[in-house]
Amino acid sequence: MASASEMNDLSFSVVSIVEDVLQQHSSRSSDVGLLVPRRVEESSLRRYEAAGWLREMIGVSGGRDFPAEPSEEDFRLGLRSGIVLCNVLNKVSPGSVSKVVEAPDDVADGAALCAFQYFENIRNFLVAVEELGLPSFEASDMEKGGKSIRIVNCILALKSYSEWKLKGGTGPFRYGSNMKNNFGSRKPFLRKSSEPFMSSMSRTHPSTDQPACSDVGQEGDSRSINALVRSFISERKHEDIPTVVESVLHKVMEEIQQRLSIQNEMMKSSSKHIPEDDSSCETVVQSQQSDIRQHEEAEDNSPSQVVEEKIQRVNSEHYEEQEILLNQQKHIQELKQTLYTTKTGMKLLQKKYQEDFLHLGTHLNGLAYAATGYKRVLEENRKLYNLVQDLKGNIRVYCRVRPFMPGQPTSLSTVENIEEGTITIRVPSKYGKEGHKPFMFNKVFGPSATQEEVFSDMQPLVRSVLDGYNVCIFAYGQTGSGKTFTMSGPKELTEESLGVNYRALADLNNSHNGINVPEANLVPVSSRADVIQLMDVGQMNRAVSSTAMNDRSSRSHSCVTVHVQGRDLTSGAILHGSMHLVDLAGSERVDKSEVTGDRLKEAQHINKSLSALGDVISSLSQKNAHVPYRNSKLTQLLQDSLGGSAKTLMFVHVSPEAETVGETISTLKFAERVGSVELGAARVNKDNSEVKELKEQIANLKMALARKGNGNGNGNGNEAQPTAPPQNQRISRRRSLETPIFRPKLPTMGNAPSNLKPQVMDLSGPEAFSDTASSRRHSLDLHELMKSSIPSWPRQTLDTNEEDREFKSGEWIDKHTELNQDDNLLSPDKFYQSINPQQLNGGKQDFEVQSITDNESDGVASDCSDSDLMWRLNVQVNVPRVSNKQSSANPKPKKIKPKTTKVSETRSLIPSLIPAPSKRPPNTVSSQPQRPTRDGRRRLSLGK
Ligand SMILES: Nc1ncnc2c1ncn2[C@@H]1O[C@H](COP(=O)(O)OP(=O)(O)OP(=O)(O)O)[C@@H](O)[C@H]1O
């Protein structure tokens, strides 16, 4: 701090000197300008003011030496002794100058002494003024001219101070408006408190009244310098003064240098020792400031060291950074390595995956190919299987599952799964081992299968009738399982819901396979509508009634038989096929169906005929020598289809309800058994022209023989004319052409009444039945019929009055509809003319329709032919006895005493359909006692 003050002092001195020089310079230059007079005037005025105030203060005592308006020279000389100034100062501030040297004016040669006195007074004055903080001047200003301005300023400042004091001395004393020009940029002068002399000063002038204070200003320095100068001057001569001054100055400089170095050392040491016990904030702040300064100085003093340190620090930082960088680079390298490894691994994995994918793709392709192949093979297998079955003549078995009925509680279906030809049934524990039982058939239709889908699968079979095959399609299943639905359709028929019967017929009158049957309207009875009408009549006559299991239960078997005969006009070959469309009555448990009375009897008959069917199937499947076809009308009717060369399809039906699962399983088992029956390969019923000619020759010869016999008998000349046999004889002949006996009546099937027994017996021989197909073929041949002069069939009327003849046939009582009558017969020519003159004119078509509905015989045949092929249709509808008809068509109850026989069949009959042959001798049914039936035969004629 001291050195700073000293530096300030030094800088102040230098500044003063510079100011002086500038003052001189400015005063010289101002002479030239316009401002000079005004400035001179101003300074004079100020001088006068100062002089006036001084005179005021000192009184007239010293007035002679100090005029009121002195010149500059007078002013300087008047104050040169310093006495006026000291006295005035003591007046303003008493005691400021403790001792005023009063020197007598008359001292002769006391120039040096006077100078000393003046110097002493002036010095004391200046010291005191400075102590008061007022602007001062240099003592030398009193020696030179032109330096009075600063003296004037000093006196005027003292004057202001005096006035401030007189006013009470309150507030800071501020002086200086007039000083501005003189002191330039110096700060407003604040009065300082009294300062002690410096220690060096006290060496020469000990003073007890100086308070100790560490705050040493530039005044102290000035004093010490002044003291030194004074001591030198006092010892030297006047003329030596310049030299002395120079030496003094030199010494001063030395002193200054010395003190500066001391101060530096002091600062250094003080900065090192911060007082520990001083905990005041000020000290801490000061020491910190000092540190900062020291640091700054140190930086100033030793930049290289700092730079070095900095460099070192930077270097170390740089080194650390480099180390970090290296570490990071190392890490990066490691990461790169890891990345590379990972990438390589990934590539390898990718490659492996790709290979795997390729492998998988190849495998999948292979699998897909295999799957396609497998599917193809399966398909082929199925075809082959069907083909083998065809070749072996197996009965085809289709299975159909009825959907739940509307309003029926949709409990869990017994049918678990349907896949291709397999149906899996859930078997509850009470039917043996609980689990699933799969059954395999040629085809299985689920509940959602439509009538069209069902028919489309059997269409080829139907069409094969046109190729001369015998076809039989029969629906089998427990009551309410959907047999009638499949064969005929539901109660309300629509285009979509038409059953197999309608569709099969439609397919045969409207074939797309190139074989065209002429329009049905060519022959009224052969039209589809007529046939359907015929079927409707049959349907009407069919016994239908409500049971607990089916509100529209069929109480009879229904059979629509279509005979088709055609002739290839180029080869002359005759093709004839037939198709049975059979809707069996449902097998049922009478306890479940809750039937009584007539219904019960019906049920028993139905079950018997079904039982007979089971016997036949069982014998066939076991390849027994004897097959009990004759045990029922049903089996007699189906004999061709079940044992001959027919293509047979059985539609087995199952209900989905859980409570019928017992019957369902039995039904399916039975159906499986049926599926295993080998009928032998189906054969086309084809006669070549040679055979036909031979047959015709035989017929002619036979007729010639007959004529001969007749001629021998009566000789009426009519022998040569063959007479048309009665209708029933004709039908019988067709039934068994090889048998020369014309039967007046066709046998009833199954258990015939005793009065018809001989007729039944005639046809009961196995030969007769085994040849039924062939005999029918011959009998249906149009040309044969024509050549044998059998007149063509007249139009028939439905004769419902002929109910006089009743047939008792056990469980099967047939409704008979005949179109052929013995009377009103037309010749073929007439018949052709009546139906289609246009065709006859064209000669291109040869068509004849013969229709008979007769459950015992083949009925009316119908022929048709075009340029290439001649066809004949023979439609036969077998309906049951009318006894049941009344239950539907005529609800009038029959007065029949219900037989109170105990119902013996309380269990399902279906399992019994597969009896062990050893346990059940053939023909057991026929040996049962016959019961007369109430209903007779009814003749129906179609068309008009
Ligand atoms: N596939 C089917 N889709 C819709 N309804 C059906 C189907 N099969 C049968 N049904 C309906 O189920 C009921 C019984 O069918 P249906 O009369 O054909 O049985 P059924 O086997 O002929 O019986 P029953 O032996 O007693 O004569 C009928 O109302 C019929 O419409």
The ligand as an SDF file (V2000), in Angstrom:
LIG
                    3D

 31 33  0  0  0  0  0  0  0  0999 V2000
  -80.8670  -82.7550  -45.2900 N   0  0  0  0  0  0  0  0  0  0  0  0
  -81.9470  -82.2030  -44.7170 C   0  0  0  0  0  0  0  0  0  0  0  0
  -82.0580  -80.8600  -44.6590 N   0  0  0  0  0  0  0  0  0  0  0  0
  -83.1520  -80.2900  -44.0920 C   0  0  0  0  0  0  0  0  0  0  0  0
  -84.1590  -80.9610  -43.5410 N   0  0  0  0  0  0  0  0  0  0  0  0
  -84.0930  -82.2990  -43.5810 C   0  0  0  0  0  0  0  0  0  0  0  0
  -82.9740  -82.9800  -44.1550 C   0  0  0  0  0  0  0  0  0  0  0  0
  -83.1770  -84.2900  -44.0380 N   0  0  0  0  0  0  0  0  0  0  0  0
  -84.3690  -84.4160  -43.4290 C   0  0  0  0  0  0  0  0  0  0  0  0
  -84.9060  -83.2230  -43.1490 N   0  0  0  0  0  0  0  0  0  0  0  0
  -86.1970  -83.0030  -42.4950 C   0  0  0  0  0  0  0  0  0  0  0  0
  -86.2770  -83.9190  -41.4190 O   0  0  0  0  0  0  0  0  0  0  0  0
  -87.5810  -84.3980  -41.2570 C   0  0  0  0  0  0  0  0  0  0  0  0
  -87.5490  -85.8880  -41.3780 C   0  0  0  0  0  0  0  0  0  0  0  0
  -87.0950  -86.2230  -42.6240 O   0  0  0  0  0  0  0  0  0  0  0  0
  -87.7670  -87.4040  -43.4820 P   0  0  0  0  0  0  0  0  0  0  0  0
  -89.2590  -87.3760  -43.3850 O   0  0  0  0  0  0  0  0  0  0  0  0
  -87.2000  -87.2870  -44.8530 O   0  0  0  0  0  0  0  0  0  0  0  0
  -87.1750  -88.6100  -42.7050 O   0  0  0  0  0  0  0  0  0  0  0  0
  -87.3950  -90.1650  -43.0570 P   0  0  0  0  0  0  0  0  0  0  0  0
  -86.0980  -90.8060  -42.8390 O   0  0  0  0  0  0  0  0  0  0  0  0
  -87.9610  -90.2890  -44.4290 O   0  0  0  0  0  0  0  0  0  0  0  0
  -88.3930  -90.5650  -41.9510 O   0  0  0  0  0  0  0  0  0  0  0  0
  -89.3840  -91.8120  -41.9680 P   0  0  0  0  0  0  0  0  0  0  0  0
  -88.5840  -93.0280  -42.0740 O   0  0  0  0  0  0  0  0  0  0  0  0
  -90.1090  -91.7030  -40.6980 O   0  0  0  0  0  0  0  0  0  0  0  0
  -90.2500  -91.5990  -43.1610 O   0  0  0  0  0  0  0  0  0  0  0  0
  -88.3940  -83.7560  -42.3800 C   0  0  0  0  0  0  0  0  0  0  0  0
  -89.0740  -82.6380  -41.8440 O   0  0  0  0  0  0  0  0  0  0  0  0
  -87.3540  -83.2900  -43.3780 C   0  0  0  0  0  0  0  0  0  0  0  0
  -87.8180  -82.1590  -44.0980 O   0  0  0  0  0  0  0  0  0  0  0  0
  1  2  1  0
  2  3  1  0
  2  7  2  0
  3  4  2  0
  4  5  1  0
  5  6  2  0
  6  7  1  0
  6 10  1  0
  7  8  1  0
  8  9  2  0
  9 10  1  0
 10 11  1  0
 11 12  1  0
 11 30  1  0
 12 13  1  0
 13 14  1  0
 13 28  1  0
 14 15  1  0
 15 16  1  0
 16 17  2  0
 16 18  1  0
 16 19  1  0
 19 20  1  0
 20 21  2  0
 20 22  1  0
 20 23  1  0
 23 24  1  0
 24 25  2  0
 24 26  1  0
 24 27  1  0
 28 29  1  0
 28 30  1  0
 30 31  1  0
M  END
$$$$
